[in-house]
């Protein structure tokens, strides 16, 4: 009976050692779970960004409105007969420095 108890305690000790200090132990598992969660969140952000880019590509292929909007915003283009006004604001920090 003592031998069986000793054998069971030895097996339990060996399993506990593997759980806490062996290869693929519990702390490595927790770290890997955190890395997986972080990667999944990163993947979700990239998937959302890809969906936006796909939609933008479809808009650019299907009509001229998206192309016109992009030309206006990025290149500063205006239609014939339109008047372009640029409003230049002052920097608040600069004006407050001069007022002191």
Helices and strands as residue ranges (DSSP letters): H 2-20, H 26-62, H 65-75, H 92-99
